[in-house]
Amino acid sequence: MMKRLLGCFAAFAAFAAFAVLGCLAGPVVLANPPNILFIIIDDMGWKDIGISGSTFYETPHIDALAAEGMRFTNAYSAAPVCTPSRGAIYSGKCPARTQYTAVYNGKAGPDDRLQKKSKYSGEWDENFEALHRHALPAGEFILPQALAAGGYATGFFGKWHIGECEGFQPDDRGFDVAKGYRTSYVPTSRSGHWMKTFQQYGANLEGADPDAYVADVLTEECIDFITANKDKSWLAVLSHYLVHTPIQPKPEKMEHYRKKPETDQKNPGYASMVESVDESVGRVLEALEKLNLEKDTLVIFTSDNGGLTPNSTSNYPLLGGKSFPFEAAMRVPFIVKWPGKIKPGISEERIVGTDIYPTMLSAAGLPLRPEQHVDGVDLMPVLTQQARLEDRPIIIHYPHYTHATGPFSSIVSRDWKLIRFYNDSEGAYLLYNLADDPNEQTDLAATHPEKVTDLSSRLALALTEMKAEMPT
């Protein structure tokens, strides 16, 4: 393959009065553009792997990946739920900027127009939810399209969830091969949603064993794609439906966890699904070794949002979980491995899902697209330990209802976090200092009104600049 120069990029487009900047050092010359394996798990909490503190779940392969790569302890999803966080990964933009902010309700589509109702609604509440889309806008030039334009073979396997209507599916948006994604919306129910076996789920996996476990089928499809493209640069996205509810483990795994001492994490079925995810990771990494591709492959492992609590997992001592406005909803595992390029270690840098787009382009030696991934920062200088990131605010905008919260936005800047609720006439703000109080136990809004005013103004300015849809 041709040699490519990994250019260094000094500044990124900013929203409103504050800039999102990456401090970059000198150029890094790559011998070859790497393959890219992107593994994204559904609803895996920050503490759902052994190396992050879990003693109930067993994740030896993920733990080994973390030990061999760089693990980020302050990684955020761009939203507290799956749909907008995935849209942010592929677009490089905050959900507020694309107005792709909610999990859609009922039948998806028919296109990317603004809609009135999401999965949950607030008809009897003080404010209605904001308008939103059922598909990531067609005008976004998303990550797989950028890599395909740079000569990469692209394959997608599993949960898509950023457009299930015609024209918005993965093979419409930059993937050469796409398997296992839903082709229509399945209503939420205990008996018909996110089924973990191919027969129940009905995914577009022609020729698969109808009784096979979907996680195993997706893993095999991913390995087949990598094998078929081993002589060229490729992007493979393994996007598991696990560990989302309902809890549907392999029965043979359950007894082991029933016998284990309980901790705050104690669900044997969920633990079994975590083990299946870990086995999948191990199988794909083993395939890279057998194909002699390990040293030429950038691996990124993460989750779309925080862990669902209380019935699935525990995020303790962080407050809340998936769909809450608190840290546990957005804090996710994030591991990056690239042998010979990234030294193993731990980073406390505060990063977010929008950073994945520019980071992959930078690693591939491809031109960055700052007008597209406007809210993302190239992490390669951090990964190669050449520089640190300048402080930049992280904006979360979820102007909708969930089982756990009403419409809210938040801003994190220099360890201060402000949450703004839109359905509360009194006490509309919560303020935390994450350096002193990472578990959000002490609200400082009453004692630091000047900080509330400052962060509230900056949050409003950012949302205005992004043309965010607001609750009415």
C-alpha positions as CSV (number, residue, x, y, z in Angstrom):
1,M,0.0,0.0,0.0
2,M,1.1,3.6,-0.6
3,K,2.6,5.5,2.3
4,R,0.5,8.2,3.7
5,L,1.4,11.1,5.8
6,L,-0.7,11.5,8.9
7,G,-1.2,15.2,8.9
8,C,-1.6,17.2,12.1
9,F,-4.6,19.3,12.4
10,A,-4.5,22.3,14.7
11,A,-8.0,23.6,15.2
12,F,-11.5,22.6,14.8
13,A,-14.7,24.5,14.1
14,A,-16.3,25.8,17.2
15,F,-19.8,26.6,18.3
16,A,-20.6,30.1,19.4
17,A,-18.2,31.8,21.7
18,F,-16.0,28.8,22.7
19,A,-13.7,26.7,20.5
20,V,-13.2,23.0,20.3
21,L,-9.5,22.7,19.8
22,G,-7.1,19.8,19.7
23,C,-3.5,20.5,20.6
24,L,-1.4,18.8,18.0
25,A,2.3,18.0,17.8
26,G,4.5,17.1,14.9
27,P,3.6,14.9,12.0
28,V,3.4,11.1,12.3
29,V,4.3,9.1,9.2
30,L,2.4,5.9,8.7
31,A,3.8,3.0,6.7
32,N,0.3,1.9,5.6
33,P,-3.2,3.1,6.3
34,P,-4.6,0.8,9.0
35,N,-7.6,-1.4,8.9
36,I,-10.2,-0.2,11.3
37,L,-12.3,-2.5,13.5
38,F,-15.1,-0.6,15.4
39,I,-16.9,-2.6,18.0
40,I,-19.9,-0.9,19.5
41,I,-22.0,-2.6,22.3
42,D,-25.6,-1.7,23.0
43,D,-26.2,-0.3,26.6
44,M,-23.0,-1.5,28.1
45,G,-22.2,0.5,31.2
46,W,-18.8,2.0,32.1
47,K,-18.4,-0.6,34.9
48,D,-19.6,-3.6,32.9
49,I,-16.1,-4.9,32.2
50,G,-13.6,-6.4,34.7
51,I,-10.8,-3.9,34.2
52,S,-13.2,-1.0,35.1
53,G,-14.2,-2.6,38.4
54,S,-16.7,-5.3,37.8
55,T,-16.1,-8.5,39.8
56,F,-19.4,-10.2,38.9
57,Y,-19.1,-10.0,35.1
58,E,-16.3,-11.9,33.3
59,T,-14.6,-10.1,30.4
60,P,-11.1,-11.5,29.9
61,H,-10.9,-10.6,26.2
62,I,-12.0,-7.0,26.6
63,D,-9.8,-6.7,29.7
64,A,-6.8,-7.9,27.6
65,L,-7.7,-5.4,24.8
66,A,-7.7,-2.6,27.4
67,A,-4.4,-3.7,28.8
68,E,-2.8,-3.7,25.3
69,G,-4.4,-0.4,24.3
70,M,-5.4,2.9,25.7
71,R,-8.4,3.0,28.0
72,F,-10.3,6.3,28.5
73,T,-11.9,6.7,31.9
74,N,-13.9,9.8,31.0
75,A,-15.5,8.8,27.8
76,Y,-19.0,10.1,27.1
77,S,-21.7,9.1,24.6
78,A,-23.2,12.2,22.9
79,A,-26.7,11.3,24.3
80,P,-28.2,9.3,27.1
81,V,-29.9,6.8,24.7
82,C,-28.9,4.9,21.7
83,T,-30.4,6.5,18.6
84,P,-29.0,10.1,19.0
85,S,-25.6,8.8,20.3
86,R,-25.2,6.6,17.3
87,G,-26.1,9.4,15.0
88,A,-23.5,11.5,16.6
89,I,-20.8,8.9,16.1
90,Y,-21.5,8.6,12.4
91,S,-22.1,12.3,11.7
92,G,-19.5,13.8,14.0
93,K,-22.1,16.3,15.1
94,C,-24.0,16.8,18.4
95,P,-27.5,15.5,18.1
96,A,-28.8,19.0,18.7
97,R,-27.1,20.1,15.5
98,T,-28.7,17.4,13.3
99,Q,-32.1,17.5,15.3
100,Y,-31.6,13.8,15.5
101,T,-32.2,13.7,19.2
102,A,-34.8,10.9,20.1
103,V,-35.6,7.3,19.9
104,Y,-38.4,7.2,17.4
105,N,-41.9,6.0,18.1
106,G,-43.8,3.4,16.1
107,K,-43.0,2.8,12.4
108,A,-39.8,4.5,11.4
109,G,-39.8,7.0,8.6
110,P,-40.9,7.7,6.0
111,D,-37.8,9.9,5.8
112,D,-35.7,12.4,7.7
113,R,-38.4,15.1,8.1
114,L,-39.1,16.5,11.6
115,Q,-41.5,14.5,13.7
116,K,-43.7,15.3,16.8
117,K,-43.7,12.1,18.8
118,S,-40.8,9.9,20.0
119,K,-40.8,6.6,22.0
120,Y,-42.1,8.4,25.1
121,S,-44.4,11.4,25.2
122,G,-45.3,14.1,27.7
123,E,-48.9,15.0,26.8
124,W,-49.8,15.7,30.4
125,D,-46.6,17.5,31.3
126,E,-45.8,21.2,31.3
127,N,-43.8,21.1,28.1
128,F,-44.1,18.9,25.0
129,E,-41.0,17.4,23.6
130,A,-39.0,19.0,20.8
131,L,-39.4,18.1,17.2
132,H,-36.9,15.4,16.0
133,R,-36.1,13.1,13.1
134,H,-36.6,9.4,12.5
135,A,-33.4,9.1,10.4
136,L,-30.1,10.9,10.4
137,P,-30.5,13.6,7.8
138,A,-29.6,12.6,4.2
139,G,-27.4,15.6,3.8
140,E,-24.8,14.3,6.4
141,F,-21.7,12.8,4.7
142,I,-21.2,10.2,7.4
143,L,-18.1,8.3,8.5
144,P,-18.4,5.1,6.3
145,Q,-18.9,7.4,3.3
146,A,-15.7,9.3,4.1
147,L,-13.7,6.1,4.5
148,A,-15.1,4.6,1.4
149,A,-14.2,7.7,-0.5
150,G,-10.7,7.2,0.7
151,G,-10.5,3.7,-0.7
152,Y,-11.6,1.6,2.2
153,A,-13.8,-1.5,1.9
154,T,-16.6,-1.0,4.4
155,G,-18.7,-3.6,6.2
156,F,-21.4,-3.3,8.8
157,F,-22.8,-6.0,11.0
158,G,-25.7,-5.6,13.5
159,K,-27.7,-2.7,15.0
160,W,-27.9,0.4,12.9
161,H,-30.7,2.4,14.4
162,I,-30.1,5.7,12.6
163,G,-32.6,5.1,9.8
164,E,-34.7,2.1,9.1
165,C,-36.8,3.7,6.4
166,E,-36.0,3.2,2.7
167,G,-32.9,5.0,1.6
168,F,-31.4,5.5,5.1
169,Q,-30.1,2.0,5.8
170,P,-26.3,1.2,6.1
171,D,-26.0,-0.1,2.5
172,D,-27.4,3.2,1.4
173,R,-24.9,5.2,3.4
174,G,-21.4,4.1,2.6
175,F,-21.2,0.4,3.5
176,D,-20.3,-2.0,0.8
177,V,-21.6,-5.0,2.9
178,A,-24.3,-4.7,5.5
179,K,-25.7,-7.6,7.4
180,G,-28.0,-8.1,10.4
181,Y,-29.6,-4.6,10.6
182,R,-33.3,-4.2,11.0
183,T,-35.3,-3.4,7.9
184,S,-38.4,-2.3,9.8
185,Y,-39.3,-1.0,13.2
186,V,-40.3,-3.6,15.7
187,P,-42.7,-2.3,18.4
188,T,-41.4,-2.4,22.0
189,S,-42.6,-5.4,24.0
190,R,-41.1,-8.1,26.2
191,S,-41.9,-10.7,23.5
192,G,-41.0,-8.9,20.3
193,H,-38.2,-6.4,20.7
194,W,-34.4,-6.8,20.3
195,M,-34.7,-10.6,20.2
196,K,-31.3,-12.3,20.6
197,T,-31.9,-15.3,18.3
198,F,-32.0,-15.1,14.6
199,Q,-35.3,-17.0,14.4
200,Q,-37.1,-14.5,16.8
201,Y,-35.3,-11.4,15.6
202,G,-35.8,-11.9,11.8
203,A,-32.7,-10.0,10.8
204,N,-31.6,-9.9,7.1
205,L,-29.0,-12.7,7.5
206,E,-29.8,-14.9,4.6
207,G,-28.4,-18.4,5.0
208,A,-27.8,-18.2,8.8
209,D,-28.9,-21.0,11.1
210,P,-32.4,-19.9,12.2
211,D,-31.7,-21.1,15.7
212,A,-28.3,-19.4,16.0
213,Y,-27.6,-16.7,18.6
214,V,-27.5,-13.4,16.8
215,A,-24.3,-12.3,18.5
216,D,-22.5,-15.4,17.1
217,V,-23.9,-14.9,13.6
218,L,-22.8,-11.2,13.5
219,T,-19.4,-12.2,14.7
220,E,-19.0,-14.8,11.9
221,E,-20.2,-12.3,9.3
222,C,-17.7,-9.7,10.5
223,I,-14.8,-12.2,10.4
224,D,-15.9,-13.4,6.9
225,F,-15.8,-9.7,5.7
226,I,-12.3,-9.2,7.2
227,T,-11.0,-12.4,5.6
228,A,-12.4,-11.5,2.2
229,N,-10.8,-8.1,2.3
230,K,-7.5,-9.0,4.1
231,D,-5.4,-7.6,1.2
232,K,-6.9,-4.2,1.2
233,S,-7.7,-1.5,3.8
234,W,-11.1,-2.0,5.4
235,L,-13.5,-0.7,8.0
236,A,-15.5,-3.3,9.8
237,V,-18.3,-2.2,12.2
238,L,-19.4,-5.0,14.6
239,S,-22.5,-3.4,16.2
240,H,-24.0,-5.8,18.7
241,Y,-27.6,-5.9,19.9
242,L,-26.4,-7.2,23.2
243,V,-26.6,-6.3,26.1
244,H,-29.9,-4.4,25.5
245,T,-33.1,-5.8,27.1
246,P,-34.9,-8.1,27.1
247,I,-32.4,-10.3,29.0
248,Q,-31.9,-13.3,26.6
249,P,-28.7,-15.2,27.5
250,K,-27.5,-18.5,26.3
251,P,-29.1,-20.9,28.9
252,E,-25.9,-22.9,29.4
253,K,-24.1,-19.8,30.8
254,M,-26.6,-19.0,33.5
255,E,-25.7,-21.5,36.3
256,H,-22.2,-20.2,36.6
257,Y,-23.4,-16.7,37.5
258,R,-26.2,-18.0,39.7
259,K,-23.5,-19.5,41.9
260,K,-21.3,-16.4,42.1
261,P,-21.4,-14.0,45.1
262,E,-23.6,-11.0,44.3
263,T,-22.3,-7.5,44.2
264,D,-24.2,-4.4,43.2
265,Q,-24.2,-6.2,39.8
266,K,-26.1,-9.4,40.3
267,N,-28.2,-10.3,37.3
268,P,-27.0,-13.8,36.0
269,G,-28.8,-13.3,32.7
270,Y,-27.2,-10.0,32.0
271,A,-23.8,-11.3,33.1
272,S,-24.2,-14.2,30.6
273,M,-24.9,-11.7,27.8
274,V,-21.8,-9.7,28.8
275,E,-19.8,-12.9,28.5
276,S,-21.2,-13.5,25.0
277,V,-20.1,-10.1,24.0
278,D,-16.6,-10.8,25.4
279,E,-16.4,-14.0,23.5
280,S,-17.3,-12.2,20.3
281,V,-14.5,-9.7,20.9
282,G,-12.1,-12.5,21.5
283,R,-13.1,-14.3,18.3
284,V,-12.6,-11.3,16.1
285,L,-9.3,-10.4,17.7
286,E,-8.1,-14.0,17.3
287,A,-9.1,-13.8,13.6
288,L,-6.9,-10.7,13.2
289,E,-4.0,-12.6,14.6
290,K,-4.5,-15.6,12.4
291,L,-4.7,-13.4,9.3
292,N,-1.6,-11.5,10.4
293,L,-3.5,-8.3,10.5
294,E,-3.2,-7.4,14.2
295,K,-0.4,-4.9,13.8
296,D,-2.1,-3.3,10.9
297,T,-5.5,-2.8,12.6
298,L,-6.8,0.1,14.7
299,V,-9.4,-1.3,17.1
300,I,-12.0,0.9,18.9
301,F,-14.3,-0.6,21.5
302,T,-17.1,1.3,23.1
303,S,-20.8,1.4,23.9
304,D,-23.6,3.6,22.6
305,N,-24.7,4.9,26.0
306,G,-24.5,4.0,29.7
307,G,-25.9,0.9,31.4
308,L,-29.6,0.4,32.0
309,T,-30.4,0.3,35.7
310,P,-31.6,-1.1,38.0
311,N,-32.8,-4.4,36.4
312,S,-30.0,-4.9,34.0
313,T,-26.8,-3.7,35.6
314,S,-25.4,-1.3,38.2
315,N,-23.3,1.8,37.5
316,Y,-22.5,2.5,41.2
317,P,-21.0,4.7,42.4
318,L,-22.1,6.9,39.4
319,L,-25.6,8.3,39.6
320,G,-28.3,7.0,37.4
321,G,-28.1,5.0,34.2
322,K,-29.3,4.9,30.6
323,S,-31.7,7.8,29.8
324,F,-31.0,9.7,33.0
325,P,-29.5,13.2,32.9
326,F,-26.6,12.0,35.2
327,E,-23.1,10.8,34.5
328,A,-23.9,7.1,34.3
329,A,-26.2,7.6,31.3
330,M,-23.3,9.0,29.2
331,R,-20.2,7.4,30.6
332,V,-19.1,4.5,28.5
333,P,-16.2,2.1,28.1
334,F,-13.8,3.3,25.5
335,I,-10.7,1.4,24.4
336,V,-8.3,2.0,21.5
337,K,-5.6,-0.4,20.4
338,W,-3.1,0.0,17.5
339,P,0.1,-2.1,18.1
340,G,3.2,-0.1,17.6
341,K,1.3,3.2,17.2
342,I,-0.6,3.6,20.5
343,K,1.2,2.8,23.8
344,P,-0.9,1.0,26.4
345,G,-2.1,3.1,29.2
346,I,-5.0,5.0,30.8
347,S,-6.2,8.5,29.8
348,E,-8.4,10.7,31.9
349,E,-9.1,13.1,29.0
350,R,-12.8,13.9,28.6
351,I,-13.8,12.6,25.2
352,V,-17.1,12.1,23.4
353,G,-18.6,10.0,20.7
354,T,-18.4,12.7,18.0
355,D,-14.6,12.4,18.3
356,I,-14.6,9.0,16.6
357,Y,-15.2,10.4,13.0
358,P,-12.2,12.7,12.8
359,T,-10.0,10.2,14.7
360,M,-10.6,7.5,12.2
361,L,-9.9,9.8,9.3
362,S,-6.7,11.0,10.9
363,A,-5.5,7.5,11.6
364,A,-6.3,6.5,8.0
365,G,-4.2,9.5,6.7
366,L,-7.3,10.9,5.0
367,P,-8.2,14.6,4.9
368,L,-10.3,15.8,7.8
369,R,-13.7,17.2,7.1
370,P,-14.2,19.8,9.8
371,E,-17.4,21.2,8.3
372,Q,-18.9,17.7,8.8
373,H,-17.5,16.5,12.1
374,V,-17.8,20.0,13.5
375,D,-18.3,18.8,17.1
376,G,-15.5,16.1,17.0
377,V,-11.9,16.3,17.9
378,D,-9.0,14.2,16.4
379,L,-7.8,12.1,19.3
380,M,-4.6,10.8,17.5
381,P,-2.3,13.3,19.3
382,V,-3.7,12.0,22.6
383,L,-3.5,8.4,21.6
384,T,0.1,8.8,20.5
385,Q,0.9,10.8,23.6
386,Q,2.1,13.9,21.7
387,A,-0.4,16.3,23.1
388,R,-3.4,16.8,25.4
389,L,-6.8,18.2,24.5
390,E,-7.7,21.7,25.4
391,D,-10.8,22.0,27.5
392,R,-13.9,22.1,25.4
393,P,-17.5,22.0,26.6
394,I,-19.5,18.8,26.1
395,I,-23.1,19.5,25.3
396,I,-25.9,16.9,25.8
397,H,-29.3,17.9,24.5
398,Y,-32.2,15.5,25.1
399,P,-35.4,17.5,24.8
400,H,-37.7,14.5,25.2
401,Y,-39.2,12.1,27.8
402,T,-37.9,8.8,29.0
403,H,-38.9,6.4,31.7
404,A,-36.4,8.2,33.9
405,T,-36.5,11.9,33.0
406,G,-38.1,14.8,31.2
407,P,-36.6,17.1,28.6
408,F,-33.1,18.4,29.6
409,S,-29.8,19.7,28.3
410,S,-26.5,19.8,30.1
411,I,-23.0,21.3,29.7
412,V,-19.7,20.0,31.1
413,S,-16.8,22.4,31.2
414,R,-13.7,22.4,33.3
415,D,-15.1,19.8,35.7
416,W,-18.3,21.9,36.2
417,K,-21.6,20.3,35.1
418,L,-24.9,22.1,34.7
419,I,-28.2,20.3,34.0
420,R,-31.1,22.3,32.7
421,F,-34.6,20.8,33.0
422,Y,-37.4,22.1,30.8
423,N,-40.4,20.7,32.6
424,D,-39.8,22.2,36.0
425,S,-41.0,25.6,36.9
426,E,-38.9,25.7,40.0
427,G,-35.4,24.4,40.6
428,A,-34.8,24.0,36.9
429,Y,-31.0,23.6,37.4
430,L,-28.6,21.2,39.0
431,L,-25.0,22.1,39.3
432,Y,-22.1,19.7,40.2
433,N,-18.3,19.9,40.4
434,L,-17.2,16.6,38.9
435,A,-13.7,16.9,40.2
436,D,-14.8,17.0,43.8
437,D,-18.1,15.1,43.4
438,P,-17.9,12.7,40.4
439,N,-21.0,10.8,41.6
440,E,-23.2,14.0,41.6
441,Q,-24.2,13.8,45.3
442,T,-24.2,17.5,46.1
443,D,-26.1,20.1,44.1
444,L,-24.3,23.4,44.2
445,A,-26.8,25.5,42.3
446,A,-28.0,27.5,45.3
447,T,-24.4,28.2,46.6
448,H,-22.9,29.1,43.2
449,P,-25.5,31.2,41.4
450,E,-22.8,32.9,39.3
451,K,-21.6,29.6,37.9
452,V,-25.2,28.6,37.1
453,T,-25.6,31.9,35.2
454,D,-22.4,31.5,33.3
455,L,-22.9,27.9,32.3
456,S,-26.6,28.5,31.5
457,S,-25.7,31.3,29.2
458,R,-23.0,29.2,27.4
459,L,-25.4,26.3,27.1
460,A,-28.1,28.5,25.5
461,L,-25.6,30.1,23.2
462,A,-24.3,26.7,22.0
463,L,-27.9,25.4,21.4
464,T,-28.8,28.5,19.5
465,E,-25.7,28.2,17.3
466,M,-26.6,24.6,16.6
467,K,-30.2,25.5,15.8
468,A,-31.4,23.0,18.3
469,E,-35.0,22.1,18.4
470,M,-36.4,22.9,21.9
471,P,-39.4,21.7,23.9
472,T,-42.4,23.9,23.6
